Amino acid sequence: MHRMARRGLAIASTIALLAATAACGDDGGSGSGRANVPGVTDTEIVVGTHMPLTGPAAAGYSEIAPATKAYFDYVNANGGVHGRKITYKIMDDGYNPANTQQVVRQLVLQDKVFAILNGLGTPTHTGVLDFLKTNRVPDLFVASGSRSWDQPDKYPGTFGFNPDYTVEGKILAHHIKTNLAGRKVCFLGQDDDFGRDSLLGVEKILGAGAVAVKQTYVTSNTNVGPQIGAFKAAGCQVVVLATVPGFTALSIGTAAKLGFRPQWLVSNVGADHATLTKQLGDAAPLLEGMIGVNYLPMQNDTANPWIQLFTRINKEYNGNAGFNGNTVYGMAVGYLFVQALLAAGKDLTRESIVEAVEKGGFQGPGLAPLRFSATDHSGYGGERLTRVSGGVQSYFGPAYETDEGDGPVNEYTAPAVAPPANGVPTGS
């Protein structure tokens, strides 16, 4: 009896303490009784990101965050989200993990952002996962296909966006197995989870011994001559590249100098034709026949309603910058974030945005399913193959979906979804 009485008193005291804490934490300005939430006022939501605006991954990737910001500016001009305007703080980390830690600490501790959105890079973002978890900062739609983002138990506030690299490797390997059987397959990957996860996917489909030569690169060394030379010496006929755009261009350009012309199959993150054309200049015809994968509308598909919307926003809110796959990607991220904010409700908290993303059900410009749930934080779950022909990158064949395990690669047949009439999602 005494134990129960003491326990009841303790519970009552705890409730009183929580009530007092909530009262002290009231922002005082809204009149709604909502506790103060970092980065959120009645009129503004402040989010931040780390991006390689300079450095070895800047080619193409530096265009992503400005496109996301342009989409937010468009939404702001149309009334914002629940009356709040989105402010996007973009910090340059140069694709250097040490810089990433510094700029993310600034965004969280000094700028008091509500969330980190679309932080880019496997080696860079990996180093801030624990910091963001400790500070309970929502870590949304990471710009990388690493499987690290899909760990709901370990990192409950982190969510991916890109199809993970193992899913991607399986889809590329499915094409090899189906259409390029019997040819000698080789692999070049970034020396981190990007390369390792991609190779794992390739080998899940082709078998552990099917890749004849495996090479890696580091972004601090732009000489890939030894790796490409090894491929030529081994007589590789098909080369899978898990590379960022600069190293896709370096690999293809170096191979041409060595008189080596395999069939290239390239990760989505390093296969944007417009970006590679800019990198290669007069040597851009070397991209002819390159096979890649993508999961968003192709930037040159002017009949697609999403491309029409994003082109218009790019012209009006992004200074009419060059329009490519990175632009489409950045705006698709912005659209999904606005959907998540609407689903989180007017009384926005860090907990409510995480709950809203886990609830899932989002549809947007993607050609594959978004697979968010309480047990799956991975993001898009499939891709479609692309090919460069006549200097134009286009889709061919069906879209595919698969998992990061031993599941099959299946066709994905759900119909595409059109954007809302005014290009701004509505609340659910």
C-alpha positions in Angstrom: 0.0 0.0 0.0 2.8 2.4 1.0 4.7 1.6 -2.2 1.5 2.2 -4.3 0.9 5.6 -2.5 4.5 6.7 -3.1 4.2 5.6 -6.7 1.0 7.6 -7.1 2.6 10.7 -5.6 5.6 10.3 -7.9 3.4 10.1 -11.0 1.4 13.2 -9.8 4.6 15.1 -9.2 5.9 14.2 -12.7 2.7 15.3 -14.3 2.9 18.6 -12.5 6.5 19.1 -13.4 5.7 18.4 -17.1 2.9 20.9 -17.0 5.1 23.5 -15.5 7.8 22.8 -18.1 5.4 23.1 -20.9 4.1 26.4 -19.6 7.7 27.7 -19.3 8.5 26.5 -22.8 5.6 28.3 -24.5 6.8 30.5 -27.2 4.4 33.3 -26.0 4.1 34.7 -29.5 1.6 32.4 -31.0 -1.1 32.3 -28.4 -1.6 28.7 -29.2 0.2 27.2 -26.2 2.6 25.4 -28.6 6.0 24.7 -27.0 8.9 26.5 -28.6 10.3 24.5 -31.5 13.7 25.3 -32.9 13.4 27.0 -36.3 9.7 27.3 -36.2 7.7 30.5 -35.6 4.2 31.5 -36.6 5.6 32.9 -39.9 8.7 30.9 -40.7 10.3 27.4 -40.9 14.1 27.4 -41.0 15.8 24.3 -42.4 19.4 23.8 -43.4 21.6 21.6 -45.5 25.2 20.7 -46.3 26.1 20.6 -50.0 29.3 20.4 -52.1 29.1 23.9 -53.7 32.8 23.6 -54.3 35.2 20.6 -54.4 35.4 17.3 -56.2 31.6 16.6 -56.2 30.5 20.2 -57.0 29.9 19.3 -60.7 26.2 19.0 -61.0 25.6 18.6 -57.3 26.1 22.3 -56.6 22.9 22.9 -58.6 20.6 20.8 -56.3 20.1 23.1 -53.3 19.4 26.2 -55.4 16.7 24.2 -57.2 15.1 23.1 -53.9 15.3 26.7 -52.6 13.6 27.9 -55.9 10.7 25.5 -55.2 10.4 26.8 -51.6 10.4 30.4 -52.9 7.5 29.4 -55.3 5.6 27.8 -52.4 6.3 30.9 -50.3 4.9 33.1 -53.0 1.7 31.0 -53.0 1.1 31.4 -49.3 3.7 29.1 -47.7 2.8 26.1 -45.6 0.1 26.7 -43.0 1.0 30.4 -43.3 4.7 29.9 -42.7 7.4 30.7 -45.3 10.3 28.2 -45.7 13.8 29.6 -45.2 16.6 27.3 -46.6 20.1 27.8 -45.3 22.6 26.2 -47.7 26.1 25.5 -46.3 29.1 24.5 -48.5 31.1 21.6 -47.1 33.2 20.9 -50.2 32.4 17.2 -49.9 34.8 17.1 -47.0 33.5 15.2 -43.9 35.4 17.4 -41.5 33.8 20.5 -43.1 30.4 18.8 -42.9 30.6 18.3 -39.2 31.6 22.0 -38.7 28.7 23.4 -40.9 26.1 21.1 -39.5 27.0 22.0 -35.9 26.6 25.7 -36.9 23.2 25.0 -38.5 22.0 23.2 -35.4 23.6 25.0 -32.5 23.8 28.6 -33.9 21.2 28.9 -36.6 18.8 26.6 -34.6 17.3 25.0 -37.7 14.2 22.9 -37.5 15.6 20.1 -39.6 18.5 19.1 -41.8 17.1 18.5 -45.3 18.8 16.6 -48.2 22.4 16.7 -46.8 24.5 15.4 -49.6 27.1 12.6 -49.7 27.8 9.2 -48.2 31.2 10.0 -46.5 30.1 13.4 -45.5 26.6 12.7 -44.0 27.7 9.5 -42.2 29.8 11.7 -39.9 26.9 13.7 -38.6 24.3 11.0 -38.0 25.1 10.7 -34.3 25.2 14.4 -33.7 21.8 14.9 -35.3 20.4 12.0 -33.3 21.8 13.4 -30.0 20.3 16.8 -30.7 17.0 15.3 -31.9 17.1 17.1 -35.2 15.0 15.5 -38.0 17.4 14.4 -40.7 15.2 14.2 -43.8 15.7 12.8 -47.3 19.5 12.4 -47.3 21.0 13.0 -50.8 22.7 9.6 -51.1 21.7 6.0 -51.6 23.6 4.6 -48.6 21.8 1.9 -46.6 22.9 3.7 -43.5 19.9 6.1 -43.6 17.5 3.2 -43.3 18.1 2.3 -39.6 14.9 3.3 -37.8 15.9 1.7 -34.5 19.3 3.3 -34.5 18.6 6.6 -36.2 14.8 7.2 -35.8 14.9 10.7 -37.2 16.9 9.9 -40.4 15.3 9.2 -43.8 16.7 8.5 -47.2 15.4 9.8 -50.6 17.5 8.2 -53.3 17.0 4.5 -54.1 19.7 2.7 -52.1 22.8 1.7 -53.9 22.2 -2.0 -53.4 18.7 -1.7 -55.0 20.4 0.2 -57.8 23.2 -2.3 -58.3 20.6 -5.1 -58.5 18.7 -3.3 -61.2 21.8 -2.6 -63.3 22.9 -6.2 -62.9 19.5 -7.4 -63.9 20.0 -5.6 -67.2 23.5 -7.2 -67.6 22.1 -10.7 -66.9 19.2 -10.2 -69.2 20.9 -8.3 -72.1 24.7 -8.6 -71.8 25.1 -12.2 -70.7 28.5 -13.8 -71.3 30.4 -10.5 -71.3 33.3 -9.9 -68.9 32.0 -7.5 -66.2 34.2 -5.2 -64.1 33.4 -2.6 -61.5 34.7 0.8 -60.3 33.3 2.3 -57.1 33.9 5.1 -54.6 35.9 3.8 -51.7 33.0 4.0 -49.1 29.5 2.7 -48.6 28.5 4.1 -52.0 30.9 1.8 -53.9 30.5 -1.2 -51.5 26.7 -1.1 -51.4 26.5 -0.9 -55.2 28.9 -3.8 -55.7 26.9 -5.8 -53.2 23.8 -5.3 -55.3 25.5 -6.2 -58.6 26.8 -9.5 -57.0 23.4 -10.4 -55.5 22.2 -10.7 -59.1 25.3 -11.9 -61.0 26.9 -14.0 -58.3 29.9 -13.3 -56.0 32.5 -14.4 -58.6 30.9 -12.8 -61.6 32.8 -9.4 -61.4 36.2 -10.1 -63.0 38.0 -6.9 -61.8 37.0 -4.7 -58.9 38.6 -1.2 -58.5 38.0 1.7 -56.2 38.8 5.4 -56.2 39.0 8.2 -53.6 37.8 11.7 -54.4 41.1 13.3 -53.4 42.9 11.6 -56.3 41.7 12.4 -59.8 44.1 10.0 -61.5 42.0 6.9 -62.4 44.5 5.7 -65.1 45.6 2.7 -63.0 42.1 1.5 -62.5 41.0 2.0 -66.1 44.3 0.4 -67.3 43.5 -2.7 -65.2 40.1 -3.0 -66.9 41.6 -2.7 -70.4 44.4 -5.3 -69.6 41.8 -7.7 -68.3 39.6 -7.4 -71.4 36.6 -6.0 -69.6 33.6 -5.6 -71.9 31.1 -4.2 -69.4 32.1 -1.7 -66.7 29.7 -0.7 -63.9 30.5 2.7 -62.4 29.5 3.7 -58.8 30.9 7.2 -59.3 30.0 10.9 -58.7 29.7 12.9 -61.9 33.3 14.2 -62.0 34.7 10.6 -61.7 32.2 9.3 -64.3 33.6 11.9 -66.7 37.2 11.1 -65.7 36.7 7.4 -66.1 35.1 7.6 -69.6 37.6 10.3 -70.7 40.6 8.3 -69.5 39.3 5.1 -71.1 39.1 6.9 -74.5 42.7 8.0 -74.2 43.7 4.4 -73.6 41.6 3.2 -76.6 39.3 1.3 -74.3 35.5 1.4 -75.1 33.4 -0.9 -72.9 29.7 -0.8 -72.4 29.3 1.6 -69.4 26.5 1.2 -66.8 26.5 4.1 -64.4 24.9 4.8 -61.0 22.1 7.4 -61.1 24.1 9.8 -59.0 26.8 10.0 -61.7 24.8 9.5 -64.9 23.2 12.9 -65.6 23.9 13.5 -69.3 23.7 17.3 -69.1 26.2 17.4 -66.2 28.6 15.0 -67.9 28.4 16.8 -71.2 29.5 20.0 -69.4 32.4 18.1 -67.8 33.6 16.4 -71.0 33.2 19.4 -73.4 34.2 18.4 -76.9 34.6 14.8 -75.8 30.9 14.6 -74.9 30.2 12.2 -77.8 32.0 9.5 -75.7 28.8 9.3 -73.7 27.0 7.7 -76.6 25.5 4.4 -75.6 26.0 4.9 -71.8 23.3 3.2 -69.8 22.2 4.7 -66.5 19.2 4.6 -64.1 16.8 7.2 -62.9 13.6 7.4 -60.9 12.4 11.0 -61.7 11.1 12.5 -64.9 13.8 13.1 -67.5 14.7 16.8 -67.8 14.3 16.8 -71.6 10.7 15.3 -71.5 8.9 18.6 -72.2 5.5 16.9 -72.4 5.8 15.7 -68.8 3.7 17.9 -66.5 6.3 17.8 -63.7 9.0 19.0 -66.1 6.7 21.8 -67.3 6.1 22.8 -63.7 9.8 22.7 -62.6 10.9 24.4 -65.8 8.5 27.3 -65.1 9.7 27.5 -61.4 13.3 27.3 -62.6 12.8 30.3 -64.9 11.0 32.4 -62.4 12.7 31.6 -59.1 16.1 30.1 -60.0 17.4 32.7 -62.4 16.7 30.5 -65.4 19.7 28.4 -64.5 20.7 25.4 -66.6 18.0 22.8 -66.4 19.1 19.2 -65.8 18.6 16.1 -63.7 20.0 17.9 -60.6 17.4 20.6 -61.0 14.6 18.0 -61.2 16.0 16.2 -58.2 16.3 19.4 -56.1 12.7 20.4 -56.8 11.4 16.9 -56.2 13.0 17.0 -52.7 11.4 20.3 -52.1 7.9 19.0 -53.1 8.2 16.0 -50.8 9.3 18.2 -47.9 6.3 20.5 -48.4 4.1 17.3 -48.4 5.6 16.2 -45.2 5.1 19.6 -43.5 1.5 19.6 -44.5 1.0 16.1 -43.2 2.7 17.1 -39.9 0.0 19.7 -39.3 -0.2 23.3 -38.3 1.1 22.6 -34.8 4.5 21.7 -36.2 7.0 19.9 -34.0 10.1 17.8 -34.7 8.2 14.8 -33.5 5.2 15.5 -35.8 7.3 15.7 -38.9 9.0 12.4 -38.2 5.6 10.8 -37.5 4.2 12.2 -40.7 7.1 10.8 -42.8 6.8 7.4 -41.2 3.0 7.4 -41.9 4.0 7.6 -45.6 1.5 7.6 -48.5 3.4 10.3 -50.4 3.1 10.5 -54.2 5.1 12.8 -56.4 7.1 12.9 -59.6 8.9 9.6 -58.9 8.6 6.6 -61.3 9.1 4.2 -58.3 7.4 3.8 -55.0 8.3 5.9 -51.9 8.6 3.3 -49.1 8.4 5.3 -45.9 7.0 3.6 -42.8 7.9 3.1 -39.2 10.2 0.2 -40.2 11.4 1.5 -43.5 13.2 4.8 -43.9 14.9 4.1 -47.2 13.0 6.4 -49.7 12.5 5.4 -53.3 12.5 1.7 -54.0 13.3 1.3 -57.7 14.5 2.9 -61.0 14.2 2.8 -64.7 17.0 2.3 -67.2 18.2 5.2 -69.4 20.4 5.3 -72.5 22.2 8.0 -74.4 21.4 7.8 -78.1 22.0 10.5 -80.6 23.2 12.8 -77.9 19.9 12.5 -76.0 19.4 10.6 -72.7 16.0 8.8 -72.7 14.3 6.0 -70.8 13.8 2.6 -72.2 12.1 -0.5 -70.9 9.9 -0.7 -67.8 10.5 0.7 -64.3 11.7 -1.8 -61.8 11.5 -2.2 -58.0 13.4 -4.5 -55.6 14.7 -4.6 -52.1 18.2 -4.5 -50.6 18.1 -8.2 -49.8 17.7 -11.2 -52.0 14.2 -10.3 -53.4 13.7 -10.4 -57.1 13.8 -7.4 -59.5 10.2 -6.9 -60.6 8.5 -4.5 -63.0 6.8 -1.6 -61.3 3.6 -0.8 -63.1 1.7 1.8 -61.0 0.7 4.8 -63.2 2.4 8.2 -62.9 0.8 10.9 -60.8 0.2 14.4 -62.1 1.2 17.5 -60.0 -1.6 19.6 -58.5 -2.9 22.4 -60.8 -0.9 25.1 -59.0 2.1 22.9 -58.3 1.7 23.1 -54.5 0.6 19.9 -52.7 -2.5 20.1 -50.6 -2.8 19.0 -47.0 -3.9 15.5 -46.1 
